Amino acid sequence: MPALGMAQETGKLLRWFKTEGEQVSKGEALMEIETDKVTVEIEAPADGTLAGIRAAEGDDVPVGQAIAFVLADGEALPDTTAIVPVAATIPSPAGPEIAETNGAPATLDSQVRRVLASPKARRLAREQGVRIEDVLGTGPHGAVQAVDVLAQASAATVPPVSDSPAAAVSGAWRTMADRMQQSWRDVPHFYLERQLDATRLNSWRETVRRRSGYEKVTHTDLLVVICAAALAEHPRVNATWRGDGISDHESINVGIAVATEDALIVPVVHDVQKLGLKEVCETRGDLVTRARGRKLRPADVSEGTFTISNLGMFGVDAFHAIVNTPQAAILAVGRILDRVVAVDGEAVVRPMMTVSLSFDHRVVDGAEGARFLDTLAELVEEPAGLVR
């Protein structure tokens, strides 16, 4: 099972494109794998015959565990007794191994049992003050995963609301919950909010639609271009806190929060500073379509440096978003609504849009955040320099 993400612990085998004993060619689609973020097709690593399939469609398999073999002509299957799953052999603190028996770890009463758990789960257990031995693992072979530790920590402080079992959630939802909890716990948030006149933003969109015939352009596409321009002027907002300092990014990669059936996914438009509006629009449209069809690739959700979350289409006036770590800021966008505002001492009706910025205070202070918001506001209210 390949590792398609740094936080990935398992992958679900959705389907085989080849059957046992069938010939395969290097680079040919072999199987489809689902992780907590993406669904990808895995290619055959070499020419040969598919043999020794050890995982069925629908199985959750630990990263690094053998799934099958591609045999060259005249090659035989290796001794499967010598190839054990990553989670099958667990060294005890005393030294001897606790071997897997009939698919489950055996126990040695005379020795202290070491719990099977991912490194991330052990780290979270230490941070949350949870004994890893007390956590019921839900991973393969009973392995304790990060979500199990968080559930145990929550159960210790929150009384049960019902005797009925918790509703099952997707891997993507668990990942989102884990990341949001971590960000809310670890990142010192602060927020800046402002109402913006969207008159010229609307005009820009209509001009693009009328002159270029590009009907698919959205306000989000325009905001991606505007945010990239503002980030180029304020590179600190495009940076990341690394634990002992601040790291800058050369590229401006804007993530767009997309609601799917499984969870909130943030595909990324890379190198926005090099793209024109039409390219941004086409890329955004493709990412959204594939996100909702669970066809994103790992690269599509990686290396984001800033995020836009637009809930205007849901009738939301304003909201504050949680920073999408390890990024330093996220823009929350409300709907455009006609409001009565004062202009030159007179009451007029203008299309107004409320935006708020959430910042990681370790990277951006209030003054820098305010300057970034001011630049963003100027570009929304007068985007003439960006029209191309």
C-alpha positions as a Python dict, from the first residue, in 0.01 Angstrom:
ca = {
    (1, 'M'): (0, 0, 0),
    (2, 'P'): (162, 325, -114),
    (3, 'A'): (183, 633, 106),
    (4, 'L'): (3, 916, -75),
    (5, 'G'): (17, 1167, 209),
    (6, 'M'): (230, 1238, 514),
    (7, 'A'): (-57, 1181, 758),
    (8, 'Q'): (-188, 869, 583),
    (9, 'E'): (-202, 553, 795),
    (10, 'T'): (-409, 325, 573),
    (11, 'G'): (-557, 312, 225),
    (12, 'K'): (-877, 151, 102),
    (13, 'L'): (-852, -74, -202),
    (14, 'L'): (-1155, 28, -408),
    (15, 'R'): (-1110, -199, -710),
    (16, 'W'): (-869, -407, -911),
    (17, 'F'): (-832, -335, -1282),
    (18, 'K'): (-652, -667, -1330),
    (19, 'T'): (-716, -1018, -1203),
    (20, 'E'): (-494, -1288, -1053),
    (21, 'G'): (-267, -1436, -1322),
    (22, 'E'): (-328, -1157, -1574),
    (23, 'Q'): (-41, -995, -1762),
    (24, 'V'): (31, -632, -1678),
    (25, 'S'): (255, -367, -1830),
    (26, 'K'): (459, -108, -1646),
    (27, 'G'): (259, 216, -1612),
    (28, 'E'): (-74, 41, -1674),
    (29, 'A'): (-356, 113, -1427),
    (30, 'L'): (-350, -172, -1176),
    (31, 'M'): (-582, -72, -890),
    (32, 'E'): (-773, 219, -744),
    (33, 'I'): (-689, 339, -393),
    (34, 'E'): (-885, 572, -164),
    (35, 'T'): (-713, 772, 111),
    (36, 'D'): (-861, 1022, 351),
    (37, 'K'): (-827, 1296, 88),
    (38, 'V'): (-808, 1156, -264),
    (39, 'T'): (-891, 862, -486),
    (40, 'V'): (-610, 765, -724),
    (41, 'E'): (-524, 494, -972),
    (42, 'I'): (-201, 309, -895),
    (43, 'E'): (9, 198, -1191),
    (44, 'A'): (190, -132, -1227),
    (45, 'P'): (555, -88, -1120),
    (46, 'A'): (688, -334, -1380),
    (47, 'D'): (597, -571, -1663),
    (48, 'G'): (490, -917, -1553),
    (49, 'T'): (209, -1129, -1414),
    (50, 'L'): (-17, -1017, -1130),
    (51, 'A'): (-1, -1283, -859),
    (52, 'G'): (-41, -1341, -489),
    (53, 'I'): (-322, -1090, -438),
    (54, 'R'): (-356, -1039, -64),
    (55, 'A'): (-623, -767, -41),
    (56, 'A'): (-980, -764, -166),
    (57, 'E'): (-1182, -471, -290),
    (58, 'G'): (-1309, -274, 7),
    (59, 'D'): (-1021, -369, 238),
    (60, 'D'): (-843, -106, 446),
    (61, 'V'): (-472, -183, 425),
    (62, 'P'): (-190, -32, 635),
    (63, 'V'): (64, 175, 443),
    (64, 'G'): (362, -40, 350),
    (65, 'Q'): (179, -373, 362),
    (66, 'A'): (214, -600, 58),
    (67, 'I'): (-103, -615, -152),
    (68, 'A'): (11, -830, -444),
    (69, 'F'): (315, -917, -653),
    (70, 'V'): (413, -854, -1014),
    (71, 'L'): (624, -1153, -1122),
    (72, 'A'): (868, -1157, -1409),
    (73, 'D'): (878, -1457, -1647),
    (74, 'G'): (992, -1764, -1457),
    (75, 'E'): (976, -1588, -1120),
    (76, 'A'): (787, -1756, -835),
    (77, 'L'): (597, -1605, -547),
    (78, 'P'): (820, -1537, -247),
    (79, 'D'): (769, -1723, 79),
    (80, 'T'): (463, -1543, 215),
    (81, 'T'): (544, -1654, 567),
    (82, 'A'): (849, -1430, 552),
    (83, 'I'): (644, -1133, 433),
    (84, 'V'): (431, -1015, 721),
    (85, 'P'): (221, -700, 735),
    (86, 'V'): (383, -393, 885),
    (87, 'A'): (149, -421, 1183),
    (88, 'A'): (181, -795, 1231),
    (89, 'T'): (493, -810, 1445),
    (90, 'I'): (514, -596, 1757),
    (91, 'P'): (831, -588, 1964),
    (92, 'S'): (766, -589, 2338),
    (93, 'P'): (967, -369, 2572),
    (94, 'A'): (1147, -682, 2698),
    (95, 'G'): (1277, -765, 2351),
    (96, 'P'): (1094, -1076, 2216),
    (97, 'E'): (833, -1030, 1947),
    (98, 'I'): (461, -1078, 1990),
    (99, 'A'): (368, -1253, 1666),
    (100, 'E'): (38, -1232, 1483),
    (101, 'T'): (-186, -1538, 1522),
    (102, 'N'): (-484, -1592, 1292),
    (103, 'G'): (-491, -1225, 1196),
    (104, 'A'): (-474, -1085, 1553),
    (105, 'P'): (-175, -1006, 1776),
    (106, 'A'): (-108, -1270, 2039),
    (107, 'T'): (-34, -1165, 2396),
    (108, 'L'): (235, -1277, 2634),
    (109, 'D'): (111, -1271, 2992),
    (110, 'S'): (463, -1274, 3126),
    (111, 'Q'): (558, -956, 2941),
    (112, 'V'): (424, -605, 2912),
    (113, 'R'): (219, -563, 2595),
    (114, 'R'): (313, -283, 2362),
    (115, 'V'): (11, -130, 2194),
    (116, 'L'): (9, -114, 1815),
    (117, 'A'): (-26, 256, 1730),
    (118, 'S'): (84, 503, 1466),
    (119, 'P'): (354, 761, 1554),
    (120, 'K'): (95, 1035, 1515),
    (121, 'A'): (-138, 862, 1759),
    (122, 'R'): (141, 827, 2017),
    (123, 'R'): (231, 1194, 1982),
    (124, 'L'): (-131, 1302, 2027),
    (125, 'A'): (-167, 1072, 2328),
    (126, 'R'): (127, 1244, 2497),
    (127, 'E'): (-11, 1589, 2414),
    (128, 'Q'): (-363, 1502, 2534),
    (129, 'G'): (-248, 1320, 2849),
    (130, 'V'): (-410, 996, 2734),
    (131, 'R'): (-268, 652, 2816),
    (132, 'I'): (-225, 480, 2481),
    (133, 'E'): (-300, 147, 2652),
    (134, 'D'): (-651, 271, 2738),
    (135, 'V'): (-742, 361, 2380),
    (136, 'L'): (-951, 121, 2174),
    (137, 'G'): (-792, 104, 1830),
    (138, 'T'): (-1010, 101, 1519),
    (139, 'G'): (-732, 59, 1264),
    (140, 'P'): (-611, -260, 1096),
    (141, 'H'): (-524, -531, 1348),
    (142, 'G'): (-667, -309, 1621),
    (143, 'A'): (-406, -39, 1567),
    (144, 'V'): (-464, 288, 1752),
    (145, 'Q'): (-500, 580, 1513),
    (146, 'A'): (-493, 954, 1574),
    (147, 'V'): (-872, 974, 1556),
    (148, 'D'): (-900, 710, 1831),
    (149, 'V'): (-680, 915, 2064),
    (150, 'L'): (-883, 1230, 2000),
    (151, 'A'): (-1204, 1038, 2065),
    (152, 'Q'): (-1065, 905, 2393),
    (153, 'A'): (-956, 1255, 2499),
    (154, 'S'): (-1299, 1396, 2418),
    (155, 'A'): (-1477, 1114, 2601),
    (156, 'A'): (-1281, 1195, 2914),
    (157, 'T'): (-1421, 1549, 2929),
    (158, 'V'): (-1758, 1528, 2754),
    (159, 'P'): (-2042, 1318, 2902),
    (160, 'P'): (-2220, 1087, 2658),
    (161, 'V'): (-2534, 1234, 2507),
    (162, 'S'): (-2685, 905, 2399),
    (163, 'D'): (-2649, 533, 2447),
    (164, 'S'): (-2669, 478, 2072),
    (165, 'P'): (-2343, 420, 1880),
    (166, 'A'): (-2178, 715, 1707),
    (167, 'A'): (-2258, 760, 1340),
    (168, 'A'): (-1982, 647, 1107),
    (169, 'V'): (-1793, 918, 918),
    (170, 'S'): (-1567, 902, 615),
    (171, 'G'): (-1191, 907, 632),
    (172, 'A'): (-1197, 1253, 474),
    (173, 'W'): (-1427, 1380, 750),
    (174, 'R'): (-1203, 1232, 1021),
    (175, 'T'): (-901, 1401, 864),
    (176, 'M'): (-1084, 1734, 846),
    (177, 'A'): (-1194, 1704, 1210),
    (178, 'D'): (-842, 1614, 1319),
    (179, 'R'): (-683, 1905, 1130),
    (180, 'M'): (-939, 2161, 1246),
    (181, 'Q'): (-905, 2054, 1608),
    (182, 'Q'): (-528, 2071, 1583),
    (183, 'S'): (-540, 2417, 1424),
    (184, 'W'): (-790, 2549, 1680),
    (185, 'R'): (-576, 2411, 1964),
    (186, 'D'): (-230, 2508, 1839),
    (187, 'V'): (-275, 2826, 1633),
    (188, 'P'): (-330, 3162, 1809),
    (189, 'H'): (-602, 3304, 1585),
    (190, 'F'): (-699, 3666, 1541),
    (191, 'Y'): (-955, 3811, 1300),
    (192, 'L'): (-1001, 4122, 1089),
    (193, 'E'): (-1329, 4203, 915),
    (194, 'R'): (-1440, 4459, 660),
    (195, 'Q'): (-1732, 4542, 433),
    (196, 'L'): (-1633, 4596, 71),
    (197, 'D'): (-1810, 4762, -219),
    (198, 'A'): (-1841, 4491, -487),
    (199, 'T'): (-1965, 4720, -765),
    (200, 'R'): (-1651, 4699, -976),
    (201, 'L'): (-1595, 4333, -888),
    (202, 'N'): (-1937, 4262, -1039),
    (203, 'S'): (-1854, 4477, -1340),
    (204, 'W'): (-1527, 4290, -1395),
    (205, 'R'): (-1708, 3958, -1392),
    (206, 'E'): (-1974, 4077, -1635),
    (207, 'T'): (-1710, 4227, -1866),
    (208, 'V'): (-1523, 3897, -1881),
    (209, 'R'): (-1846, 3712, -1955),
    (210, 'R'): (-1954, 3959, -2224),
    (211, 'R'): (-1625, 4023, -2403),
    (212, 'S'): (-1463, 3681, -2381),
    (213, 'G'): (-1780, 3475, -2365),
    (214, 'Y'): (-1635, 3298, -2063),
    (215, 'E'): (-1958, 3230, -1876),
    (216, 'K'): (-1796, 3003, -1618),
    (217, 'V'): (-1601, 3278, -1442),
    (218, 'T'): (-1706, 3317, -1077),
    (219, 'H'): (-1644, 3568, -799),
    (220, 'T'): (-1415, 3309, -641),
    (221, 'D'): (-1198, 3308, -955),
    (222, 'L'): (-1164, 3686, -933),
    (223, 'L'): (-1079, 3662, -563),
    (224, 'V'): (-807, 3404, -633),
    (225, 'V'): (-640, 3652, -869),
    (226, 'I'): (-690, 3940, -624),
    (227, 'C'): (-553, 3743, -328),
    (228, 'A'): (-246, 3642, -528),
    (229, 'A'): (-174, 4006, -608),
    (230, 'A'): (-218, 4105, -243),
    (231, 'L'): (2, 3817, -124),
    (232, 'A'): (276, 3921, -366),
    (233, 'E'): (273, 4264, -202),
    (234, 'H'): (261, 4115, 150),
    (235, 'P'): (473, 3796, 139),
    (236, 'R'): (461, 3750, 517),
    (237, 'V'): (95, 3645, 486),
    (238, 'N'): (211, 3379, 238),
    (239, 'A'): (455, 3231, 492),
    (240, 'T'): (446, 2941, 743),
    (241, 'W'): (535, 2897, 1109),
    (242, 'R'): (788, 2612, 1139),
    (243, 'G'): (814, 2582, 1518),
    (244, 'D'): (1129, 2786, 1559),
    (245, 'G'): (1085, 3051, 1293),
    (246, 'I'): (901, 3169, 983),
    (247, 'S'): (954, 3015, 639),
    (248, 'D'): (867, 3208, 324),
    (249, 'H'): (723, 3051, 10),
    (250, 'E'): (836, 3141, -340),
    (251, 'S'): (508, 3033, -499),
    (252, 'I'): (158, 3161, -428),
    (253, 'N'): (-66, 2854, -410),
    (254, 'V'): (-426, 2939, -328),
    (255, 'G'): (-650, 2669, -184),
    (256, 'I'): (-1026, 2682, -239),
    (257, 'A'): (-1253, 2521, 22),
    (258, 'V'): (-1494, 2286, -157),
    (259, 'A'): (-1791, 2117, 7),
    (260, 'T'): (-1825, 1752, -98),
    (261, 'E'): (-2050, 1469, 16),
    (262, 'D'): (-1770, 1336, 238),
    (263, 'A'): (-1615, 1647, 390),
    (264, 'L'): (-1464, 1986, 324),
    (265, 'I'): (-1173, 1946, 79),
    (266, 'V'): (-923, 2219, -14),
    (267, 'P'): (-778, 2166, -363),
    (268, 'V'): (-502, 2408, -458),
    (269, 'V'): (-446, 2634, -757),
    (270, 'H'): (-66, 2638, -782),
    (271, 'D'): (152, 2930, -893),
    (272, 'V'): (-139, 3170, -927),
    (273, 'Q'): (104, 3458, -980),
    (274, 'K'): (189, 3305, -1319),
    (275, 'L'): (-170, 3246, -1435),
    (276, 'G'): (-421, 3459, -1616),
    (277, 'L'): (-785, 3476, -1510),
    (278, 'K'): (-899, 3224, -1771),
    (279, 'E'): (-635, 2975, -1657),
    (280, 'V'): (-741, 3025, -1295),
    (281, 'C'): (-1104, 2971, -1389),
    (282, 'E'): (-1032, 2654, -1585),
    (283, 'T'): (-808, 2514, -1312),
    (284, 'R'): (-1057, 2595, -1038),
    (285, 'G'): (-1342, 2438, -1234),
    (286, 'D'): (-1144, 2121, -1297),
    (287, 'L'): (-1039, 2092, -930),
    (288, 'V'): (-1393, 2141, -800),
    (289, 'T'): (-1534, 1882, -1041),
    (290, 'R'): (-1272, 1625, -949),
    (291, 'A'): (-1302, 1703, -576),
    (292, 'R'): (-1675, 1626, -584),
    (293, 'G'): (-1608, 1315, -791),
    (294, 'R'): (-1333, 1201, -551),
    (295, 'K'): (-1080, 1208, -833),
    (296, 'L'): (-821, 1447, -691),
    (297, 'R'): (-455, 1354, -702),
    (298, 'P'): (-224, 1401, -401),
    (299, 'A'): (-57, 1698, -571),
    (300, 'D'): (-397, 1869, -604),
    (301, 'V'): (-434, 1907, -226),
    (302, 'S'): (-73, 1978, -131),
    (303, 'E'): (152, 2282, -88),
    (304, 'G'): (-123, 2540, -38),
    (305, 'T'): (-1, 2872, 105),
    (306, 'F'): (-334, 3056, 149),
    (307, 'T'): (-701, 2953, 145),
    (308, 'I'): (-1030, 3110, 35),
    (309, 'S'): (-1357, 2989, 186),
    (310, 'N'): (-1661, 3137, 12),
    (311, 'L'): (-2003, 3066, 167),
    (312, 'G'): (-2181, 3347, -16),
    (313, 'M'): (-2365, 3103, -241),
    (314, 'F'): (-2529, 2959, 74),
    (315, 'G'): (-2672, 3295, 177),
    (316, 'V'): (-2416, 3351, 454),
    (317, 'D'): (-2351, 3719, 530),
    (318, 'A'): (-2025, 3677, 725),
    (319, 'F'): (-1825, 3419, 920),
    (320, 'H'): (-1481, 3353, 1066),
    (321, 'A'): (-1286, 3056, 928),
    (322, 'I'): (-1028, 2838, 1103),
    (323, 'V'): (-673, 2874, 969),
    (324, 'N'): (-582, 2585, 739),
    (325, 'T'): (-246, 2491, 891),
    (326, 'P'): (39, 2516, 813),
    (327, 'Q'): (-81, 2826, 628),
    (328, 'A'): (-80, 3165, 801),
    (329, 'A'): (-416, 3301, 687),
    (330, 'I'): (-756, 3221, 538),
    (331, 'L'): (-1010, 3452, 374),
    (332, 'A'): (-1379, 3401, 460),
    (333, 'V'): (-1619, 3548, 205),
    (334, 'G'): (-1989, 3622, 256),
    (335, 'R'): (-2259, 3691, 0),
    (336, 'I'): (-2290, 4007, -208),
    (337, 'L'): (-2602, 4190, -99),
    (338, 'D'): (-2750, 4531, -183),
    (339, 'R'): (-2718, 4755, 124),
    (340, 'V'): (-2775, 5120, 202),
    (341, 'V'): (-2439, 5287, 264),
    (342, 'A'): (-2316, 5644, 299),
    (343, 'V'): (-2124, 5778, -2),
    (344, 'D'): (-2014, 6143, 2),
    (345, 'G'): (-2266, 6215, 272),
    (346, 'E'): (-2560, 6061, 87),
    (347, 'A'): (-2742, 5731, 136),
    (348, 'V'): (-2701, 5509, -169),
    (349, 'V'): (-2758, 5142, -245),
    (350, 'R'): (-2446, 4943, -328),
    (351, 'P'): (-2368, 4571, -362),
    (352, 'M'): (-2168, 4504, -45),
    (353, 'M'): (-1963, 4202, 54),
    (354, 'T'): (-1834, 4120, 402),
    (355, 'V'): (-1495, 3949, 420),
    (356, 'S'): (-1298, 3840, 724),
    (357, 'L'): (-939, 3726, 752),
    (358, 'S'): (-820, 3476, 1011),
    (359, 'F'): (-447, 3490, 1086),
    (360, 'D'): (-188, 3283, 1269),
    (361, 'H'): (-51, 3541, 1514),
    (362, 'R'): (284, 3359, 1524),
    (363, 'V'): (340, 3462, 1162),
    (364, 'V'): (135, 3780, 1111),
    (365, 'D'): (75, 4058, 1363),
    (366, 'G'): (-222, 4293, 1369),
    (367, 'A'): (-55, 4573, 1175),
    (368, 'E'): (64, 4348, 892),
    (369, 'G'): (-275, 4180, 880),
    (370, 'A'): (-447, 4519, 855),
    (371, 'R'): (-216, 4628, 573),
    (372, 'F'): (-289, 4307, 383),
    (373, 'L'): (-665, 4356, 428),
    (374, 'D'): (-635, 4715, 309),
    (375, 'T'): (-456, 4604, -10),
    (376, 'L'): (-715, 4331, -62),
    (377, 'A'): (-998, 4583, -18),
    (378, 'E'): (-843, 4825, -267),
    (379, 'L'): (-811, 4550, -528),
    (380, 'V'): (-1171, 4434, -477),
    (381, 'E'): (-1310, 4785, -500),
    (382, 'E'): (-1082, 4893, -786),
    (383, 'P'): (-944, 4587, -973),
    (384, 'A'): (-867, 4772, -1297),
    (385, 'G'): (-495, 4694, -1273),
    (386, 'L'): (-568, 4320, -1263),
    (387, 'V'): (-804, 4308, -1562),
    (388, 'R'): (-634, 4116, -1844),
}
